[in-house]
């Protein structure tokens, strides 16, 4: 990595963040499926809430990754 340019590191970070977001979304689907199979309604509700929270986190990570990959030009930040 020592020879890597800053832009390359940023792109790599963005790519890894996108992969993490996708993994969270897959886990979220699994949790919803597990919740649907629960006999205990309270446990099912907790799993659904956890899964929804993971969706929000995945969305936040994906948004941040997009912002890294497509930075706002300096003059537009002001």
VENWODA-V354781 format. One line per field, one symbol per residue. psi: psi as a letter, one per 30 degrees, with the letter a starting at -180 (. if undefined). burial: I if it has 16 or more other ideal C-beta (glycine too) atoms within 10 Angstrom, else O. A space follows every 50 residues. Layout:
psi: ???
burial: ???
//
This chain:
psi: fffkleeeeeeeeeeeeeeeeeeeeeeeeeeeeeeffkfjeeeeeeeeee eeeeeeeeeeeeeeeeeefikkkefff.
burial: OOOOOOOOOOOOOIOOIIOOIOOIIOOIOOIIOOIOOOOOOOOIOOIIOI IOOIIOOIOOIIOOIOOIOOOOOOOOOO
//
